[in-house]
């Protein structure tokens, strides 16, 4: 199984290297790159907007759960901490 992983990694590396060489070292590749760069920038911007929306939704959900916990007297439970720095007890983790 290790040989198949190495072979797959070699093939993927060769394909990525070939595409990068085409895009950066040929005139036609440079034209293609100039055409797709604006689309990639738009895609990147949309991903950032999505991330911000998810973070805002997480904050709203967190506040909602805090309110529910306060209402039902479970305010003493500590929420789990997630990589984004947010705390979110609503995921069902202790």
PDB file of N, CA, C and O in Angstrom:
ATOM      1  N   UNK A   1       0.833  -1.193   0.000  1.00  0.00           N
ATOM      2  CA  UNK A   1       0.000   0.000   0.000  1.00  0.00           C
ATOM      3  C   UNK A   1       0.874   1.252   0.000  1.00  0.00           C
ATOM      4  O   UNK A   1       0.492   2.266  -0.584  1.00  0.00           O
ATOM      5  N   UNK A   2       2.009   1.200   0.627  1.00  0.00           N
ATOM      6  CA  UNK A   2       2.887   2.357   0.682  1.00  0.00           C
ATOM      7  C   UNK A   2       3.387   2.721  -0.710  1.00  0.00           C
ATOM      8  O   UNK A   2       3.519   3.901  -1.034  1.00  0.00           O
ATOM      9  N   UNK A   3       3.669   1.699  -1.547  1.00  0.00           N
ATOM     10  CA  UNK A   3       4.108   1.953  -2.918  1.00  0.00           C
ATOM     11  C   UNK A   3       3.038   2.667  -3.729  1.00  0.00           C
ATOM     12  O   UNK A   3       3.352   3.554  -4.524  1.00  0.00           O
ATOM     13  N   UNK A   4       1.784   2.293  -3.539  1.00  0.00           N
ATOM     14  CA  UNK A   4       0.712   2.938  -4.300  1.00  0.00           C
ATOM     15  C   UNK A   4       0.557   4.402  -3.886  1.00  0.00           C
ATOM     16  O   UNK A   4       0.256   5.256  -4.720  1.00  0.00           O
ATOM     17  N   UNK A   5       0.759   4.687  -2.608  1.00  0.00           N
ATOM     18  CA  UNK A   5       0.694   6.080  -2.154  1.00  0.00           C
ATOM     19  C   UNK A   5       1.832   6.898  -2.748  1.00  0.00           C
ATOM     20  O   UNK A   5       1.635   8.034  -3.179  1.00  0.00           O
ATOM     21  N   UNK A   6       3.012   6.317  -2.765  1.00  0.00           N
ATOM     22  CA  UNK A   6       4.160   7.018  -3.341  1.00  0.00           C
ATOM     23  C   UNK A   6       3.970   7.253  -4.827  1.00  0.00           C
ATOM     24  O   UNK A   6       4.314   8.316  -5.343  1.00  0.00           O
ATOM     25  N   UNK A   7       3.418   6.254  -5.521  1.00  0.00           N
ATOM     26  CA  UNK A   7       3.166   6.387  -6.954  1.00  0.00           C
ATOM     27  C   UNK A   7       2.120   7.478  -7.204  1.00  0.00           C
ATOM     28  O   UNK A   7       2.281   8.303  -8.104  1.00  0.00           O
ATOM     29  N   UNK A   8       1.056   7.478  -6.409  1.00  0.00           N
ATOM     30  CA  UNK A   8       0.013   8.496  -6.564  1.00  0.00           C
ATOM     31  C   UNK A   8       0.581   9.890  -6.299  1.00  0.00           C
ATOM     32  O   UNK A   8       0.282  10.832  -7.032  1.00  0.00           O
ATOM     33  N   UNK A   9       1.398  10.023  -5.256  1.00  0.00           N
ATOM     34  CA  UNK A   9       2.002  11.322  -4.943  1.00  0.00           C
ATOM     35  C   UNK A   9       2.928  11.777  -6.063  1.00  0.00           C
ATOM     36  O   UNK A   9       2.971  12.964  -6.388  1.00  0.00           O
ATOM     37  N   UNK A  10       3.665  10.846  -6.653  1.00  0.00           N
ATOM     38  CA  UNK A  10       4.559  11.179  -7.758  1.00  0.00           C
ATOM     39  C   UNK A  10       3.774  11.654  -8.969  1.00  0.00           C
ATOM     40  O   UNK A  10       4.149  12.635  -9.611  1.00  0.00           O
ATOM     41  N   UNK A  11       2.684  10.960  -9.283  1.00  0.00           N
ATOM     42  CA  UNK A  11       1.857  11.332 -10.440  1.00  0.00           C
ATOM     43  C   UNK A  11       1.213  12.696 -10.225  1.00  0.00           C
ATOM     44  O   UNK A  11       1.213  13.539 -11.123  1.00  0.00           O
ATOM     45  N   UNK A  12       0.662  12.910  -9.029  1.00  0.00           N
ATOM     46  CA  UNK A  12       0.029  14.202  -8.734  1.00  0.00           C
ATOM     47  C   UNK A  12       1.069  15.319  -8.793  1.00  0.00           C
ATOM     48  O   UNK A  12       0.799  16.390  -9.337  1.00  0.00           O
ATOM     49  N   UNK A  13       2.249  15.074  -8.239  1.00  0.00           N
ATOM     50  CA  UNK A  13       3.316  16.072  -8.281  1.00  0.00           C
ATOM     51  C   UNK A  13       3.731  16.404  -9.704  1.00  0.00           C
ATOM     52  O   UNK A  13       3.976  17.565 -10.034  1.00  0.00           O
ATOM     53  N   UNK A  14       3.810  15.383 -10.544  1.00  0.00           N
ATOM     54  CA  UNK A  14       4.174  15.606 -11.942  1.00  0.00           C
ATOM     55  C   UNK A  14       3.109  16.426 -12.670  1.00  0.00           C
ATOM     56  O   UNK A  14       3.433  17.307 -13.466  1.00  0.00           O
ATOM     57  N   UNK A  15       1.853  16.134 -12.395  1.00  0.00           N
ATOM     58  CA  UNK A  15       0.756  16.879 -13.041  1.00  0.00           C
ATOM     59  C   UNK A  15       0.763  18.333 -12.583  1.00  0.00           C
ATOM     60  O   UNK A  15       0.656  19.245 -13.404  1.00  0.00           O
ATOM     61  N   UNK A  16       0.888  18.553 -11.278  1.00  0.00           N
ATOM     62  CA  UNK A  16       0.906  19.921 -10.747  1.00  0.00           C
ATOM     63  C   UNK A  16       2.106  20.684 -11.311  1.00  0.00           C
ATOM     64  O   UNK A  16       1.982  21.843 -11.706  1.00  0.00           O
ATOM     65  N   UNK A  17       3.259  20.029 -11.345  1.00  0.00           N
ATOM     66  CA  UNK A  17       4.450  20.668 -11.899  1.00  0.00           C
ATOM     67  C   UNK A  17       4.289  21.009 -13.368  1.00  0.00           C
ATOM     68  O   UNK A  17       4.711  22.075 -13.815  1.00  0.00           O
ATOM     69  N   UNK A  18       3.680  20.105 -14.115  1.00  0.00           N
ATOM     70  CA  UNK A  18       3.442  20.370 -15.536  1.00  0.00           C
ATOM     71  C   UNK A  18       2.506  21.539 -15.766  1.00  0.00           C
ATOM     72  O   UNK A  18       2.749  22.383 -16.629  1.00  0.00           O
ATOM     73  N   UNK A  19       1.434  21.585 -14.991  1.00  0.00           N
ATOM     74  CA  UNK A  19       0.476  22.688 -15.121  1.00  0.00           C
ATOM     75  C   UNK A  19       1.132  24.007 -14.722  1.00  0.00           C
ATOM     76  O   UNK A  19       0.952  25.021 -15.396  1.00  0.00           O
ATOM     77  N   UNK A  20       1.891  23.995 -13.627  1.00  0.00           N
ATOM     78  CA  UNK A  20       2.576  25.221 -13.194  1.00  0.00           C
ATOM     79  C   UNK A  20       3.577  25.676 -14.249  1.00  0.00           C
ATOM     80  O   UNK A  20       3.664  26.868 -14.542  1.00  0.00           O
ATOM     81  N   UNK A  21       4.327  24.748 -14.817  1.00  0.00           N
ATOM     82  CA  UNK A  21       5.279  25.097 -15.873  1.00  0.00           C
ATOM     83  C   UNK A  21       4.578  25.695 -17.076  1.00  0.00           C
ATOM     84  O   UNK A  21       5.050  26.675 -17.652  1.00  0.00           O
ATOM     85  N   UNK A  22       3.456  25.111 -17.455  1.00  0.00           N
ATOM     86  CA  UNK A  22       2.695  25.622 -18.594  1.00  0.00           C
ATOM     87  C   UNK A  22       2.201  27.039 -18.313  1.00  0.00           C
ATOM     88  O   UNK A  22       2.343  27.932 -19.148  1.00  0.00           O
ATOM     89  N   UNK A  23       1.612  27.239 -17.113  1.00  0.00           N
ATOM     90  CA  UNK A  23       1.026  28.542 -16.787  1.00  0.00           C
ATOM     91  C   UNK A  23       2.063  29.648 -16.612  1.00  0.00           C
ATOM     92  O   UNK A  23       1.769  30.809 -16.895  1.00  0.00           O
ATOM     93  N   UNK A  24       3.271  29.312 -16.152  1.00  0.00           N
ATOM     94  CA  UNK A  24       4.261  30.341 -15.852  1.00  0.00           C
ATOM     95  C   UNK A  24       5.363  30.485 -16.893  1.00  0.00           C
ATOM     96  O   UNK A  24       6.028  31.519 -16.943  1.00  0.00           O
ATOM     97  N   UNK A  25       5.567  29.474 -17.720  1.00  0.00           N
ATOM     98  CA  UNK A  25       6.717  29.528 -18.620  1.00  0.00           C
ATOM     99  C   UNK A  25       6.376  29.496 -20.101  1.00  0.00           C
ATOM    100  O   UNK A  25       7.279  29.455 -20.936  1.00  0.00           O
ATOM    101  N   UNK A  26       5.096  29.513 -20.443  1.00  0.00           N
ATOM    102  CA  UNK A  26       4.723  29.602 -21.860  1.00  0.00           C
ATOM    103  C   UNK A  26       3.864  30.837 -22.063  1.00  0.00           C
ATOM    104  O   UNK A  26       3.147  31.260 -21.156  1.00  0.00           O
ATOM    105  N   UNK A  27       3.937  31.406 -23.240  1.00  0.00           N
ATOM    106  CA  UNK A  27       3.150  32.608 -23.528  1.00  0.00           C
ATOM    107  C   UNK A  27       1.657  32.304 -23.466  1.00  0.00           C
ATOM    108  O   UNK A  27       0.883  33.090 -22.919  1.00  0.00           O
ATOM    109  N   UNK A  28       1.255  31.173 -24.023  1.00  0.00           N
ATOM    110  CA  UNK A  28      -0.160  30.803 -23.991  1.00  0.00           C
ATOM    111  C   UNK A  28      -0.613  30.575 -22.542  1.00  0.00           C
ATOM    112  O   UNK A  28      -1.726  30.950 -22.172  1.00  0.00           O
ATOM    113  N   UNK A  29       0.241  29.967 -21.734  1.00  0.00           N
ATOM    114  CA  UNK A  29      -0.074  29.749 -20.327  1.00  0.00           C
ATOM    115  C   UNK A  29      -0.232  31.060 -19.572  1.00  0.00           C
ATOM    116  O   UNK A  29      -1.100  31.179 -18.707  1.00  0.00           O
ATOM    117  N   UNK A  30       0.600  32.043 -19.892  1.00  0.00           N
ATOM    118  CA  UNK A  30       0.486  33.358 -19.249  1.00  0.00           C
ATOM    119  C   UNK A  30      -0.849  34.014 -19.600  1.00  0.00           C
ATOM    120  O   UNK A  30      -1.484  34.640 -18.751  1.00  0.00           O
ATOM    121  N   UNK A  31      -1.265  33.865 -20.854  1.00  0.00           N
ATOM    122  CA  UNK A  31      -2.570  34.424 -21.259  1.00  0.00           C
ATOM    123  C   UNK A  31      -3.696  33.748 -20.484  1.00  0.00           C
ATOM    124  O   UNK A  31      -4.614  34.409 -19.997  1.00  0.00           O
ATOM    125  N   UNK A  32      -3.614  32.425 -20.376  1.00  0.00           N
ATOM    126  CA  UNK A  32      -4.639  31.687 -19.625  1.00  0.00           C
ATOM    127  C   UNK A  32      -4.646  32.151 -18.173  1.00  0.00           C
ATOM    128  O   UNK A  32      -5.706  32.378 -17.590  1.00  0.00           O
ATOM    129  N   UNK A  33      -3.455  32.288 -17.593  1.00  0.00           N
ATOM    130  CA  UNK A  33      -3.344  32.725 -16.203  1.00  0.00           C
ATOM    131  C   UNK A  33      -3.960  34.113 -16.012  1.00  0.00           C
ATOM    132  O   UNK A  33      -4.656  34.356 -15.026  1.00  0.00           O
ATOM    133  N   UNK A  34      -3.704  35.017 -16.954  1.00  0.00           N
ATOM    134  CA  UNK A  34      -4.290  36.367 -16.853  1.00  0.00           C
ATOM    135  C   UNK A  34      -5.812  36.331 -16.935  1.00  0.00           C
ATOM    136  O   UNK A  34      -6.492  37.164 -16.335  1.00  0.00           O
ATOM    137  N   UNK A  35      -6.341  35.365 -17.678  1.00  0.00           N
ATOM    138  CA  UNK A  35      -7.798  35.253 -17.800  1.00  0.00           C
ATOM    139  C   UNK A  35      -8.431  34.672 -16.541  1.00  0.00           C
ATOM    140  O   UNK A  35      -9.531  35.072 -16.160  1.00  0.00           O
ATOM    141  N   UNK A  36      -7.743  33.727 -15.891  1.00  0.00           N
ATOM    142  CA  UNK A  36      -8.374  33.088 -14.730  1.00  0.00           C
ATOM    143  C   UNK A  36      -8.089  33.815 -13.413  1.00  0.00           C
ATOM    144  O   UNK A  36      -8.783  33.570 -12.427  1.00  0.00           O
ATOM    145  N   UNK A  37      -7.103  34.688 -13.370  1.00  0.00           N
ATOM    146  CA  UNK A  37      -6.782  35.399 -12.124  1.00  0.00           C
ATOM    147  C   UNK A  37      -7.954  36.209 -11.575  1.00  0.00           C
ATOM    148  O   UNK A  37      -8.206  36.145 -10.372  1.00  0.00           O
ATOM    149  N   UNK A  38      -8.686  36.971 -12.402  1.00  0.00           N
ATOM    150  CA  UNK A  38      -9.837  37.708 -11.836  1.00  0.00           C
ATOM    151  C   UNK A  38     -10.897  36.774 -11.247  1.00  0.00           C
ATOM    152  O   UNK A  38     -11.498  37.083 -10.218  1.00  0.00           O
ATOM    153  N   UNK A  39     -11.121  35.639 -11.900  1.00  0.00           N
ATOM    154  CA  UNK A  39     -12.109  34.694 -11.371  1.00  0.00           C
ATOM    155  C   UNK A  39     -11.639  34.120 -10.038  1.00  0.00           C
ATOM    156  O   UNK A  39     -12.445  33.941  -9.124  1.00  0.00           O
ATOM    157  N   UNK A  40     -10.349  33.831  -9.919  1.00  0.00           N
ATOM    158  CA  UNK A  40      -9.813  33.320  -8.658  1.00  0.00           C
ATOM    159  C   UNK A  40      -9.897  34.367  -7.556  1.00  0.00           C
ATOM    160  O   UNK A  40     -10.176  34.037  -6.403  1.00  0.00           O
ATOM    161  N   UNK A  41      -9.659  35.621  -7.903  1.00  0.00           N
ATOM    162  CA  UNK A  41      -9.777  36.693  -6.915  1.00  0.00           C
ATOM    163  C   UNK A  41     -11.217  36.839  -6.442  1.00  0.00           C
ATOM    164  O   UNK A  41     -11.463  37.026  -5.250  1.00  0.00           O
ATOM    165  N   UNK A  42     -12.180  36.752  -7.380  1.00  0.00           N
ATOM    166  CA  UNK A  42     -13.593  36.809  -7.001  1.00  0.00           C
ATOM    167  C   UNK A  42     -13.956  35.638  -6.094  1.00  0.00           C
ATOM    168  O   UNK A  42     -14.660  35.811  -5.099  1.00  0.00           O
ATOM    169  N   UNK A  43     -13.474  34.452  -6.437  1.00  0.00           N
ATOM    170  CA  UNK A  43     -13.743  33.261  -5.641  1.00  0.00           C
ATOM    171  C   UNK A  43     -13.178  33.422  -4.234  1.00  0.00           C
ATOM    172  O   UNK A  43     -13.834  33.070  -3.253  1.00  0.00           O
ATOM    173  N   UNK A  44     -11.974  33.948  -4.138  1.00  0.00           N
ATOM    174  CA  UNK A  44     -11.341  34.176  -2.842  1.00  0.00           C
ATOM    175  C   UNK A  44     -12.149  35.162  -2.005  1.00  0.00           C
ATOM    176  O   UNK A  44     -12.346  34.955  -0.808  1.00  0.00           O
ATOM    177  N   UNK A  45     -12.610  36.225  -2.635  1.00  0.00           N
ATOM    178  CA  UNK A  45     -13.431  37.222  -1.937  1.00  0.00           C
ATOM    179  C   UNK A  45     -14.728  36.591  -1.420  1.00  0.00           C
ATOM    180  O   UNK A  45     -15.150  36.864  -0.296  1.00  0.00           O
ATOM    181  N   UNK A  46     -15.352  35.753  -2.241  1.00  0.00           N
ATOM    182  CA  UNK A  46     -16.599  35.106  -1.829  1.00  0.00           C
ATOM    183  C   UNK A  46     -16.359  34.140  -0.669  1.00  0.00           C
ATOM    184  O   UNK A  46     -17.189  34.034   0.234  1.00  0.00           O
ATOM    185  N   UNK A  47     -15.229  33.440  -0.693  1.00  0.00           N
ATOM    186  CA  UNK A  47     -14.912  32.543   0.423  1.00  0.00           C
ATOM    187  C   UNK A  47     -14.733  33.323   1.722  1.00  0.00           C
ATOM    188  O   UNK A  47     -15.170  32.877   2.783  1.00  0.00           O
ATOM    189  N   UNK A  48     -14.091  34.487   1.638  1.00  0.00           N
ATOM    190  CA  UNK A  48     -13.924  35.317   2.834  1.00  0.00           C
ATOM    191  C   UNK A  48     -15.274  35.796   3.361  1.00  0.00           C
ATOM    192  O   UNK A  48     -15.502  35.821   4.570  1.00  0.00           O
ATOM    193  N   UNK A  49     -16.169  36.175   2.444  1.00  0.00           N
ATOM    194  CA  UNK A  49     -17.509  36.593   2.864  1.00  0.00           C
ATOM    195  C   UNK A  49     -18.242  35.443   3.547  1.00  0.00           C
ATOM    196  O   UNK A  49     -18.910  35.636   4.563  1.00  0.00           O
ATOM    197  N   UNK A  50     -18.108  34.240   2.977  1.00  0.00           N
ATOM    198  CA  UNK A  50     -18.757  33.068   3.564  1.00  0.00           C
ATOM    199  C   UNK A  50     -18.204  32.801   4.959  1.00  0.00           C
ATOM    200  O   UNK A  50     -18.963  32.523   5.888  1.00  0.00           O
ATOM    201  N   UNK A  51     -16.877  32.885   5.106  1.00  0.00           N
ATOM    202  CA  UNK A  51     -16.261  32.669   6.414  1.00  0.00           C
ATOM    203  C   UNK A  51     -16.793  33.678   7.431  1.00  0.00           C
ATOM    204  O   UNK A  51     -17.113  33.311   8.561  1.00  0.00           O
ATOM    205  N   UNK A  52     -16.887  34.942   7.035  1.00  0.00           N
ATOM    206  CA  UNK A  52     -17.403  35.974   7.940  1.00  0.00           C
ATOM    207  C   UNK A  52     -18.855  35.710   8.310  1.00  0.00           C
ATOM    208  O   UNK A  52     -19.255  35.914   9.457  1.00  0.00           O
ATOM    209  N   UNK A  53     -19.643  35.259   7.343  1.00  0.00           N
ATOM    210  CA  UNK A  53     -21.048  34.952   7.609  1.00  0.00           C
ATOM    211  C   UNK A  53     -21.170  33.800   8.594  1.00  0.00           C
ATOM    212  O   UNK A  53     -21.993  33.840   9.509  1.00  0.00           O
ATOM    213  N   UNK A  54     -20.348  32.773   8.402  1.00  0.00           N
ATOM    214  CA  UNK A  54     -20.377  31.626   9.319  1.00  0.00           C
ATOM    215  C   UNK A  54     -19.959  32.061  10.719  1.00  0.00           C
ATOM    216  O   UNK A  54     -20.557  31.627  11.704  1.00  0.00           O
ATOM    217  N   UNK A  55     -18.947  32.907  10.817  1.00  0.00           N
ATOM    218  CA  UNK A  55     -18.514  33.393  12.126  1.00  0.00           C
ATOM    219  C   UNK A  55     -19.618  34.203  12.799  1.00  0.00           C
ATOM    220  O   UNK A  55     -19.840  34.067  14.002  1.00  0.00           O
ATOM    221  N   UNK A  56     -20.301  35.034  12.042  1.00  0.00           N
ATOM    222  CA  UNK A  56     -21.399  35.817  12.614  1.00  0.00           C
ATOM    223  C   UNK A  56     -22.530  34.901  13.073  1.00  0.00           C
ATOM    224  O   UNK A  56     -23.093  35.094  14.151  1.00  0.00           O
ATOM    225  N   UNK A  57     -22.860  33.905  12.253  1.00  0.00           N
ATOM    226  CA  UNK A  57     -23.920  32.960  12.618  1.00  0.00           C
ATOM    227  C   UNK A  57     -23.533  32.179  13.865  1.00  0.00           C
ATOM    228  O   UNK A  57     -24.380  31.899  14.712  1.00  0.00           O
ATOM    229  N   UNK A  58     -22.255  31.827  13.981  1.00  0.00           N
ATOM    230  CA  UNK A  58     -21.772  31.123  15.168  1.00  0.00           C
ATOM    231  C   UNK A  58     -21.935  32.005  16.402  1.00  0.00           C
ATOM    232  O   UNK A  58     -22.357  31.532  17.457  1.00  0.00           O
ATOM    233  N   UNK A  59     -21.601  33.277  16.268  1.00  0.00           N
ATOM    234  CA  UNK A  59     -21.759  34.203  17.386  1.00  0.00           C
ATOM    235  C   UNK A  59     -23.207  34.350  17.808  1.00  0.00           C
ATOM    236  O   UNK A  59     -23.513  34.368  19.000  1.00  0.00           O
ATOM    237  N   UNK A  60     -24.099  34.455  16.832  1.00  0.00           N
ATOM    238  CA  UNK A  60     -25.524  34.581  17.142  1.00  0.00           C
ATOM    239  C   UNK A  60     -26.028  33.313  17.815  1.00  0.00           C
ATOM    240  O   UNK A  60     -26.766  33.383  18.798  1.00  0.00           O
ATOM    241  N   UNK A  61     -25.641  32.166  17.298  1.00  0.00           N
ATOM    242  CA  UNK A  61     -26.071  30.899  17.892  1.00  0.00           C
ATOM    243  C   UNK A  61     -25.522  30.757  19.313  1.00  0.00           C
ATOM    244  O   UNK A  61     -26.216  30.282  20.212  1.00  0.00           O
ATOM    245  N   UNK A  62     -24.283  31.170  19.501  1.00  0.00           N
ATOM    246  CA  UNK A  62     -23.674  31.109  20.835  1.00  0.00           C
ATOM    247  C   UNK A  62     -24.450  31.962  21.825  1.00  0.00           C
ATOM    248  O   UNK A  62     -24.747  31.526  22.937  1.00  0.00           O
ATOM    249  N   UNK A  63     -24.773  33.173  21.416  1.00  0.00           N
ATOM    250  CA  UNK A  63     -25.541  34.055  22.305  1.00  0.00           C
ATOM    251  C   UNK A  63     -26.919  33.479  22.582  1.00  0.00           C
ATOM    252  O   UNK A  63     -27.428  33.595  23.697  1.00  0.00           O
ATOM    253  N   UNK A  64     -27.525  32.862  21.583  1.00  0.00           N
ATOM    254  CA  UNK A  64     -28.849  32.252  21.769  1.00  0.00           C
ATOM    255  C   UNK A  64     -28.776  31.122  22.784  1.00  0.00           C
ATOM    256  O   UNK A  64     -29.626  31.015  23.668  1.00  0.00           O
ATOM    257  N   UNK A  65     -27.753  30.279  22.653  1.00  0.00           N
ATOM    258  CA  UNK A  65     -27.612  29.175  23.593  1.00  0.00           C
ATOM    259  C   UNK A  65     -27.285  29.665  24.997  1.00  0.00           C
ATOM    260  O   UNK A  65     -27.736  29.079  25.981  1.00  0.00           O
ATOM    261  N   UNK A  66     -26.507  30.729  25.094  1.00  0.00           N
ATOM    262  CA  UNK A  66     -26.237  31.293  26.414  1.00  0.00           C
ATOM    263  C   UNK A  66     -27.535  31.764  27.051  1.00  0.00           C
ATOM    264  O   UNK A  66     -27.772  31.532  28.237  1.00  0.00           O
ATOM    265  N   UNK A  67     -28.368  32.422  26.266  1.00  0.00           N
ATOM    266  CA  UNK A  67     -29.652  32.891  26.769  1.00  0.00           C
ATOM    267  C   UNK A  67     -30.518  31.715  27.216  1.00  0.00           C
ATOM    268  O   UNK A  67     -31.139  31.761  28.277  1.00  0.00           O
ATOM    269  N   UNK A  68     -30.554  30.661  26.397  1.00  0.00           N
ATOM    270  CA  UNK A  68     -31.331  29.474  26.775  1.00  0.00           C
ATOM    271  C   UNK A  68     -30.766  28.820  28.032  1.00  0.00           C
ATOM    272  O   UNK A  68     -31.517  28.409  28.917  1.00  0.00           O
ATOM    273  N   UNK A  69     -29.438  28.724  28.108  1.00  0.00           N
ATOM    274  CA  UNK A  69     -28.822  28.134  29.299  1.00  0.00           C
ATOM    275  C   UNK A  69     -29.133  28.964  30.537  1.00  0.00           C
ATOM    276  O   UNK A  69     -29.411  28.411  31.601  1.00  0.00           O
ATOM    277  N   UNK A  70     -29.088  30.281  30.409  1.00  0.00           N
ATOM    278  CA  UNK A  70     -29.424  31.157  31.533  1.00  0.00           C
ATOM    279  C   UNK A  70     -30.890  30.995  31.921  1.00  0.00           C
ATOM    280  O   UNK A  70     -31.229  30.975  33.104  1.00  0.00           O
ATOM    281  N   UNK A  71     -31.743  30.880  30.929  1.00  0.00           N
ATOM    282  CA  UNK A  71     -33.177  30.749  31.173  1.00  0.00           C
ATOM    283  C   UNK A  71     -33.494  29.457  31.905  1.00  0.00           C
ATOM    284  O   UNK A  71     -34.325  29.451  32.814  1.00  0.00           O
ATOM    285  N   UNK A  72     -32.847  28.364  31.527  1.00  0.00           N
ATOM    286  CA  UNK A  72     -33.146  27.065  32.133  1.00  0.00           C
ATOM    287  C   UNK A  72     -32.201  26.710  33.271  1.00  0.00           C
ATOM    288  O   UNK A  72     -32.233  25.581  33.761  1.00  0.00           O
ATOM    289  N   UNK A  73     -31.365  27.641  33.702  1.00  0.00           N
ATOM    290  CA  UNK A  73     -30.524  27.433  34.871  1.00  0.00           C
ATOM    291  C   UNK A  73     -29.304  26.561  34.636  1.00  0.00           C
ATOM    292  O   UNK A  73     -28.799  25.963  35.586  1.00  0.00           O
ATOM    293  N   UNK A  74     -28.818  26.466  33.423  1.00  0.00           N
ATOM    294  CA  UNK A  74     -27.652  25.644  33.123  1.00  0.00           C
ATOM    295  C   UNK A  74     -26.457  26.516  32.780  1.00  0.00           C
ATOM    296  O   UNK A  74     -25.625  26.120  31.962  1.00  0.00           O
ATOM    297  N   UNK A  75     -26.353  27.671  33.374  1.00  0.00           N
ATOM    298  CA  UNK A  75     -25.297  28.622  33.031  1.00  0.00           C
ATOM    299  C   UNK A  75     -23.929  28.173  33.505  1.00  0.00           C
ATOM    300  O   UNK A  75     -22.920  28.703  33.041  1.00  0.00           O
ATOM    301  N   UNK A  76     -23.862  27.199  34.427  1.00  0.00           N
ATOM    302  CA  UNK A  76     -22.588  26.759  34.962  1.00  0.00           C
ATOM    303  C   UNK A  76     -21.794  25.856  34.024  1.00  0.00           C
ATOM    304  O   UNK A  76     -20.623  25.589  34.297  1.00  0.00           O
ATOM    305  N   UNK A  77     -22.376  25.383  32.945  1.00  0.00           N
ATOM    306  CA  UNK A  77     -21.652  24.494  32.044  1.00  0.00           C
ATOM    307  C   UNK A  77     -20.685  25.305  31.199  1.00  0.00           C
ATOM    308  O   UNK A  77     -21.012  26.397  30.736  1.00  0.00           O
ATOM    309  N   UNK A  78     -19.489  24.759  31.002  1.00  0.00           N
ATOM    310  CA  UNK A  78     -18.487  25.488  30.217  1.00  0.00           C
ATOM    311  C   UNK A  78     -18.492  24.990  28.783  1.00  0.00           C
ATOM    312  O   UNK A  78     -18.413  23.784  28.548  1.00  0.00           O
ATOM    313  N   UNK A  79     -18.585  25.897  27.821  1.00  0.00           N
ATOM    314  CA  UNK A  79     -18.616  25.512  26.423  1.00  0.00           C
ATOM    315  C   UNK A  79     -17.239  25.064  25.924  1.00  0.00           C
ATOM    316  O   UNK A  79     -16.211  25.394  26.517  1.00  0.00           O
ATOM    317  N   UNK A  80     -17.239  24.310  24.829  1.00  0.00           N
ATOM    318  CA  UNK A  80     -15.998  23.859  24.203  1.00  0.00           C
ATOM    319  C   UNK A  80     -15.417  24.974  23.365  1.00  0.00           C
ATOM    320  O   UNK A  80     -16.162  25.731  22.742  1.00  0.00           O
ATOM    321  N   UNK A  81     -14.096  25.092  23.338  1.00  0.00           N
ATOM    322  CA  UNK A  81     -13.423  26.147  22.587  1.00  0.00           C
ATOM    323  C   UNK A  81     -13.036  25.617  21.213  1.00  0.00           C
ATOM    324  O   UNK A  81     -12.534  24.499  21.101  1.00  0.00           O
ATOM    325  N   UNK A  82     -13.259  26.397  20.178  1.00  0.00           N
ATOM    326  CA  UNK A  82     -12.958  26.006  18.808  1.00  0.00           C
ATOM    327  C   UNK A  82     -11.836  26.857  18.249  1.00  0.00           C
ATOM    328  O   UNK A  82     -11.550  27.926  18.788  1.00  0.00           O
ATOM    329  N   UNK A  83     -11.171  26.394  17.141  1.00  0.00           N
ATOM    330  CA  UNK A  83      -9.999  27.074  16.594  1.00  0.00           C
ATOM    331  C   UNK A  83     -10.196  28.545  16.275  1.00  0.00           C
ATOM    332  O   UNK A  83      -9.241  29.317  16.364  1.00  0.00           O
ATOM    333  N   UNK A  84     -11.388  28.955  15.911  1.00  0.00           N
ATOM    334  CA  UNK A  84     -11.613  30.343  15.558  1.00  0.00           C
ATOM    335  C   UNK A  84     -11.629  31.269  16.758  1.00  0.00           C
ATOM    336  O   UNK A  84     -11.851  32.471  16.614  1.00  0.00           O
ATOM    337  N   UNK A  85     -11.397  30.720  17.937  1.00  0.00           N
ATOM    338  CA  UNK A  85     -11.416  31.541  19.137  1.00  0.00           C
ATOM    339  C   UNK A  85     -12.805  31.681  19.720  1.00  0.00           C
ATOM    340  O   UNK A  85     -12.975  32.270  20.787  1.00  0.00           O
ATOM    341  N   UNK A  86     -13.789  31.154  19.041  1.00  0.00           N
ATOM    342  CA  UNK A  86     -15.164  31.234  19.506  1.00  0.00           C
ATOM    343  C   UNK A  86     -15.442  30.074  20.450  1.00  0.00           C
ATOM    344  O   UNK A  86     -14.832  29.009  20.350  1.00  0.00           O
ATOM    345  N   UNK A  87     -16.365  30.298  21.357  1.00  0.00           N
ATOM    346  CA  UNK A  87     -16.834  29.209  22.190  1.00  0.00           C
ATOM    347  C   UNK A  87     -18.207  28.837  21.682  1.00  0.00           C
ATOM    348  O   UNK A  87     -19.001  29.706  21.320  1.00  0.00           O
ATOM    349  N   UNK A  88     -18.483  27.568  21.655  1.00  0.00           N
ATOM    350  CA  UNK A  88     -19.757  27.144  21.085  1.00  0.00           C
ATOM    351  C   UNK A  88     -20.257  25.897  21.776  1.00  0.00           C
ATOM    352  O   UNK A  88     -19.870  24.789  21.406  1.00  0.00           O
ATOM    353  N   UNK A  89     -21.118  26.056  22.781  1.00  0.00           N
ATOM    354  CA  UNK A  89     -21.676  24.912  23.469  1.00  0.00           C
ATOM    355  C   UNK A  89     -22.802  24.286  22.657  1.00  0.00           C
ATOM    356  O   UNK A  89     -23.219  23.166  22.952  1.00  0.00           O
ATOM    357  N   UNK A  90     -23.292  24.973  21.660  1.00  0.00           N
ATOM    358  CA  UNK A  90     -24.415  24.476  20.895  1.00  0.00           C
ATOM    359  C   UNK A  90     -24.056  23.332  19.973  1.00  0.00           C
ATOM    360  O   UNK A  90     -24.959  22.744  19.378  1.00  0.00           O
ATOM    361  N   UNK A  91     -22.791  22.982  19.820  1.00  0.00           N
ATOM    362  CA  UNK A  91     -22.404  21.860  18.951  1.00  0.00           C
ATOM    363  C   UNK A  91     -22.657  20.533  19.627  1.00  0.00           C
ATOM    364  O   UNK A  91     -22.527  19.483  18.997  1.00  0.00           O
ATOM    365  N   UNK A  92     -23.016  20.559  20.896  1.00  0.00           N
ATOM    366  CA  UNK A  92     -23.330  19.323  21.589  1.00  0.00           C
ATOM    367  C   UNK A  92     -22.132  18.718  22.302  1.00  0.00           C
ATOM    368  O   UNK A  92     -22.224  17.601  22.811  1.00  0.00           O
ATOM    369  N   UNK A  93     -21.026  19.420  22.349  1.00  0.00           N
ATOM    370  CA  UNK A  93     -19.848  18.938  23.057  1.00  0.00           C
ATOM    371  C   UNK A  93     -19.906  19.418  24.501  1.00  0.00           C
ATOM    372  O   UNK A  93     -20.415  20.506  24.771  1.00  0.00           O
ATOM    373  N   UNK A  94     -19.392  18.621  25.428  1.00  0.00           N
ATOM    374  CA  UNK A  94     -19.395  19.059  26.839  1.00  0.00           C
ATOM    375  C   UNK A  94     -18.470  20.228  27.082  1.00  0.00           C
ATOM    376  O   UNK A  94     -18.364  20.706  28.211  1.00  0.00           O
TER     377      UNK A  94
END
